[in-house]
Structures are given as structure tokens and as C-alpha cells.
Amino acid sequence: MRISTTIFLTDETITPVRIARELERRGFAGLYLPEHTHIPVERATPYPAGGDLPPEYARTLDPFVALGQAAAVTERLALGTGVTLIAQHDPIGLAKQIATLDHLSGGRFTLGVGFGWNKEEAADHGVRWATRRELGRERMGLMKALWAEEPTAYEGEFGVSVRASEVHPKPAGGAPRILLGGAAGPKLFAHITAYADGWMPIGGRGLTESVPVLREAFEKAGRDPATLQVVPYAVLPSPGKLAHYAELGCEEVVLQLPPGDEAEVLGVLDAYARFL
């Protein structure tokens, strides 16, 4: 099982260059970065984990800029987002960013996609909360049209459209690996079966019950359940937990690193190295 990591990189933490080099040097498989453009001060949305929202959420580096730095100083390290808040992006510009990063990194990029939890943040991007999932689905459809080998138009129902266009570079293989984050349920699983390669469950709880349900949904949608990828995300590891994921067929797990300075983060990396 591949052991990757995620971290809230901020202006106060270890830098993207240092963490990327140290991950590759130690033999970790990948680096995934989260995304928040801003955190409105007047916020009614509760933090999903409970309590006060940790300060790193408002200091998060742009994941694509940070991953570009990481790509430039590594050769093998996989790079990904965990997650890109797709409804908050212009999809034409995002498609170009993704294709460029994937091209320059030699096909090492994974697009982790999510629909968000902070209603105020999304509202500032003009997102109607009730339709954010369908808006995200259409924006993925538009990006895939831009990544197609031949110029391909796309017309959605939420004002998401693009003319048939010449656009390069293309992601390796026609599209990056796409993983959806979020809680288990029919709505999320319908999106995964429609346009993603797999699921990125936060924390990895409840997979014994959920993974068979998702595999069945994958098969009913006419997709090969053997190709489904389940990647437990932001996991605090233990030997028993990782063994359980392996028994469920997970080929990759993403471990949570603290949003700390270089000494703290490298110390945790050294502790996690025993799981490699």
C-alpha cells in the first residue's frame, strides 16, 4: 500500500520545497494539499470537526502554486489536491492549471474534488449552496471536454459552457486521476460513478460498510468495480488501521501531517516512516 501525506501548508509552516524533497527522500508516495481561498470572519457555518476553526484554514497556500514548487524539486513524488473546491473555480482556467501541472510534473497529478462545507466562503464565489454538487458535476464535464483529444464543446444547465476549442497541454492519459471527497451516501456515490475514479473518505471511518455499497453502485453504473480506487484521507495511522485498509483493497492511504514548522513536521515524518 502506498503511503502518501497531506498537510495544511501556510505562510507559517514548512515550505512546499522542503516538505516535497523530504517526502521523496524518505520514500513517501505523495503529497496532497487542501484548498480554502478565504474564511469570512462573519461565519455561521460550524466547523465540521467541532469547536473553533483552526487558524491554518485562513492561511492555506494556494495548492496549485505550492504543488508547482513541489513538482519542480522532485521526480517521483505524486502530487494532488485534497480537495479542490470545484464549484468555486472558473472551470476553463482550472482546466488549464490542472493540465499544466500534470504536464510539467510528468503525469504525477491527482485531482481530489470536493463540494465544501463553508457556506459563506462558497457564497462569496457566487455559489448557490443547494446546487453546488450539480454545478461541480457540470464543471467537471466542461474540463473533460477541454482535455479531450479533439476540440469538444460542452453545454450544461447552470451556465457552464465552452465552445469547441484548441487547448494544450493535455493531461497525461487524457485526464488526471479524479477522486471525490465527502461523506458516504447515495448523492456522493452517484457523482463518483458518473465521472470519478474513486473516493477519498476523510478519516477513513466506516469503510467496512461503505466500500461494498460503492462497489455495487460502480457495477450498476456499468463500470468495473475492480478499477474503483478508495483512498482513505487525512488519516492518523496505526498498524491495525492500515492493515484494515489493505484488507478492504485500498492501495493508497494519505496520512495527516501537522501544520507545523520544519522541525515538527520532519519529526512526524520520521515517526510515520515506520509504516513505509
VMD Tcl script that draws the C-alpha trace (Angstrom):
set ca {
  {0.00 0.00 0.00}
  {1.33 3.43 -0.96}
  {1.74 5.87 1.94}
  {1.08 9.48 1.00}
  {0.63 12.58 3.15}
  {-1.44 15.72 3.45}
  {-0.69 18.96 5.25}
  {-2.12 22.45 5.59}
  {0.81 24.39 4.14}
  {0.67 28.05 5.18}
  {2.90 31.10 5.35}
  {3.98 29.88 8.81}
  {4.75 26.20 8.13}
  {7.45 24.20 6.46}
  {7.75 25.26 2.82}
  {6.46 23.26 -0.19}
  {10.01 22.77 -1.44}
  {11.30 21.37 1.86}
  {8.38 19.04 2.52}
  {8.42 17.72 -1.05}
  {12.14 16.97 -1.01}
  {11.95 15.29 2.39}
  {8.94 13.17 1.41}
  {10.68 11.90 -1.72}
  {13.96 11.32 0.11}
  {12.19 9.18 2.72}
  {10.20 7.17 0.18}
  {6.67 8.51 0.74}
  {4.39 8.15 -2.26}
  {2.71 11.54 -2.49}
  {1.74 14.97 -1.22}
  {-1.86 16.21 -1.22}
  {-2.80 19.79 -0.35}
  {-6.15 21.26 0.74}
  {-7.76 24.46 -0.51}
  {-9.52 27.44 1.03}
  {-9.41 30.79 -0.74}
  {-10.54 32.75 2.32}
  {-12.51 32.37 5.55}
  {-15.17 35.08 6.06}
  {-14.99 36.48 9.59}
  {-18.77 36.63 9.93}
  {-19.35 32.91 9.64}
  {-22.49 31.00 10.56}
  {-21.31 27.63 9.22}
  {-19.98 25.46 12.07}
  {-16.61 23.76 11.75}
  {-17.41 20.10 10.89}
  {-14.95 18.73 13.45}
  {-16.47 20.86 16.20}
  {-15.05 23.73 18.24}
  {-13.18 26.71 16.82}
  {-11.92 26.67 13.28}
  {-8.13 26.08 13.35}
  {-6.14 29.14 12.19}
  {-4.44 27.31 9.31}
  {-7.69 27.31 7.33}
  {-7.38 31.05 6.76}
  {-3.64 30.87 5.96}
  {-3.65 27.99 3.46}
  {-1.35 28.38 0.46}
  {-2.83 28.08 -3.00}
  {-2.46 24.34 -3.68}
  {-1.59 24.63 -7.36}
  {1.20 27.16 -6.82}
  {2.57 25.11 -3.92}
  {2.35 21.84 -5.87}
  {4.12 23.50 -8.80}
  {7.05 24.20 -6.49}
  {6.93 20.63 -5.21}
  {6.91 19.25 -8.76}
  {9.97 21.28 -9.69}
  {12.16 19.78 -6.97}
  {11.04 16.13 -7.17}
  {10.98 13.37 -9.77}
  {8.76 10.60 -8.37}
  {6.53 12.17 -5.72}
  {2.84 12.05 -6.64}
  {1.03 15.38 -6.27}
  {-2.62 16.01 -5.55}
  {-5.32 18.22 -4.11}
  {-7.34 17.20 -1.11}
  {-9.60 18.77 -2.13}
  {-10.15 21.28 -4.90}
  {-13.43 23.10 -4.21}
  {-14.57 22.79 -7.77}
  {-17.72 24.90 -7.58}
  {-15.59 27.88 -6.51}
  {-13.45 27.89 -9.68}
  {-13.79 29.13 -13.23}
  {-13.57 25.70 -14.93}
  {-11.79 26.92 -18.07}
  {-8.96 28.43 -16.05}
  {-8.89 25.45 -13.67}
  {-8.66 23.01 -16.57}
  {-5.59 24.88 -17.83}
  {-3.96 24.91 -14.36}
  {-4.51 21.17 -13.92}
  {-3.28 20.26 -17.39}
  {-0.20 22.44 -16.99}
  {0.71 20.99 -13.60}
  {0.15 17.45 -14.82}
  {2.23 18.09 -17.95}
  {5.13 19.74 -16.13}
  {5.20 17.06 -13.44}
  {5.25 14.21 -15.96}
  {1.71 12.97 -15.24}
  {2.02 12.92 -11.44}
  {-1.14 14.86 -10.56}
  {-4.31 13.57 -8.87}
  {-7.35 15.84 -8.76}
  {-9.12 15.46 -5.44}
  {-12.51 17.16 -5.73}
  {-14.95 18.29 -3.08}
  {-18.05 20.44 -2.68}
  {-17.07 22.27 0.51}
  {-18.63 22.86 3.92}
  {-18.24 26.63 4.42}
  {-21.38 28.27 3.03}
  {-20.04 31.82 3.43}
  {-16.84 31.04 1.51}
  {-18.84 29.49 -1.32}
  {-21.33 32.36 -1.39}
  {-18.53 34.86 -1.99}
  {-17.71 32.85 -5.11}
  {-21.32 33.18 -6.30}
  {-22.16 29.54 -5.48}
  {-25.76 28.66 -4.64}
  {-25.36 26.09 -1.87}
  {-28.28 23.87 -2.87}
  {-26.93 23.35 -6.38}
  {-23.20 23.20 -5.70}
  {-22.95 19.46 -6.40}
  {-24.62 19.68 -9.80}
  {-22.60 22.77 -10.61}
  {-19.47 20.80 -9.74}
  {-20.56 17.92 -11.96}
  {-21.01 20.28 -14.90}
  {-17.70 21.98 -14.33}
  {-16.01 18.58 -14.38}
  {-17.81 17.85 -17.65}
  {-16.52 21.09 -19.14}
  {-12.94 20.38 -18.04}
  {-13.07 16.90 -19.54}
  {-14.29 18.44 -22.80}
  {-11.26 20.74 -22.84}
  {-8.96 17.81 -22.11}
  {-10.43 15.72 -24.97}
  {-8.16 14.82 -27.87}
  {-10.34 16.63 -30.40}
  {-11.98 20.06 -29.90}
  {-15.19 19.36 -27.99}
  {-17.99 21.72 -26.98}
  {-19.85 21.47 -23.69}
  {-23.21 22.92 -22.65}
  {-24.59 22.50 -19.14}
  {-27.71 23.67 -17.33}
  {-26.05 26.04 -14.86}
  {-24.45 28.45 -17.30}
  {-21.46 26.16 -17.70}
  {-20.43 26.07 -21.35}
  {-17.46 26.21 -23.67}
  {-17.11 26.21 -27.44}
  {-15.12 23.52 -29.20}
  {-11.60 24.80 -28.66}
  {-7.95 24.14 -29.33}
  {-6.28 23.88 -25.93}
  {-2.96 22.44 -24.85}
  {-1.25 20.93 -22.96}
  {-3.40 17.89 -22.24}
  {-3.12 15.90 -19.01}
  {-1.34 12.57 -19.37}
  {-3.80 9.86 -20.37}
  {-6.49 12.40 -21.29}
  {-7.34 13.36 -17.70}
  {-5.73 13.15 -14.27}
  {-6.91 10.61 -11.73}
  {-10.07 12.05 -10.15}
  {-11.05 11.24 -6.55}
  {-14.13 12.67 -4.80}
  {-14.05 13.56 -1.14}
  {-17.03 13.59 1.17}
  {-19.23 11.53 3.43}
  {-20.68 8.23 2.21}
  {-24.16 8.41 0.74}
  {-26.19 7.97 -2.46}
  {-25.55 11.51 -3.73}
  {-21.78 11.31 -3.40}
  {-21.63 7.77 -4.76}
  {-23.71 8.80 -7.80}
  {-21.15 11.51 -8.57}
  {-18.26 9.09 -8.14}
  {-19.78 6.55 -10.53}
  {-20.58 9.30 -13.06}
  {-17.19 10.95 -13.51}
  {-14.54 9.93 -10.97}
  {-12.03 7.15 -10.49}
  {-12.70 6.72 -6.82}
  {-13.46 8.01 -3.36}
  {-11.34 9.95 -0.86}
  {-13.11 9.35 2.51}
  {-11.96 11.80 5.16}
  {-10.56 9.98 8.19}
  {-11.37 6.56 6.75}
  {-14.17 5.67 9.18}
  {-16.98 3.26 8.33}
  {-15.35 1.80 5.25}
  {-16.30 -1.79 6.06}
  {-19.95 -0.93 5.38}
  {-19.48 1.79 2.74}
  {-16.95 0.29 0.32}
  {-19.17 -2.67 -0.73}
  {-22.06 -0.26 -1.32}
  {-19.89 1.94 -3.53}
  {-18.54 -1.06 -5.43}
  {-22.11 -2.21 -6.11}
  {-23.06 1.28 -7.32}
  {-19.98 1.31 -9.57}
  {-21.02 -2.01 -11.13}
  {-24.65 -0.93 -11.60}
  {-23.37 2.13 -13.46}
  {-21.62 -0.16 -15.93}
  {-18.15 0.40 -14.54}
  {-15.70 -2.29 -13.49}
  {-15.66 -2.37 -9.65}
  {-12.12 -3.76 -9.80}
  {-10.98 -0.34 -11.07}
  {-12.56 1.60 -8.18}
  {-9.96 3.35 -6.03}
  {-10.67 4.10 -2.37}
  {-8.02 6.32 -0.78}
  {-8.56 7.00 2.96}
  {-7.57 10.61 3.55}
  {-6.22 12.67 6.46}
  {-5.65 9.51 8.49}
  {-3.88 9.36 11.85}
  {-2.17 5.99 11.37}
  {-1.82 2.86 13.44}
  {-0.66 -0.59 12.25}
  {-4.13 -2.07 12.75}
  {-5.84 0.72 10.85}
  {-3.52 0.44 7.85}
  {-3.89 -3.35 7.81}
  {-7.67 -2.91 7.79}
  {-7.48 -0.59 4.77}
  {-5.27 -3.08 2.95}
  {-7.81 -5.85 3.61}
  {-10.51 -3.65 2.05}
  {-8.40 -3.34 -1.12}
  {-7.11 0.20 -0.58}
  {-3.87 0.64 -2.49}
  {-3.07 4.08 -1.09}
  {-3.64 5.90 2.20}
  {-2.99 9.59 2.92}
  {-1.63 10.38 6.39}
  {-2.26 13.72 8.13}
  {0.74 15.87 8.99}
  {0.54 18.77 11.46}
  {0.60 22.35 10.10}
  {3.88 22.98 11.87}
  {7.34 24.33 11.28}
  {10.11 22.30 9.68}
  {11.32 20.62 12.87}
  {7.85 19.50 13.91}
  {6.80 18.21 10.50}
  {10.04 16.32 9.86}
  {9.78 14.74 13.29}
  {6.33 13.38 12.45}
  {7.60 12.20 9.06}
  {10.30 10.23 10.80}
  {7.69 8.65 13.06}
  {5.48 7.80 10.07}
  {8.42 6.24 8.20}
  {7.87 3.02 10.13}
  {4.70 2.48 8.10}
  {6.52 2.54 4.76}
}
mol new
graphics top color blue
foreach p $ca { graphics top sphere $p radius 0.5 }
foreach p [lrange $ca 0 end-1] q [lrange $ca 1 end] { graphics top cylinder $p $q radius 0.2 }
display resetview
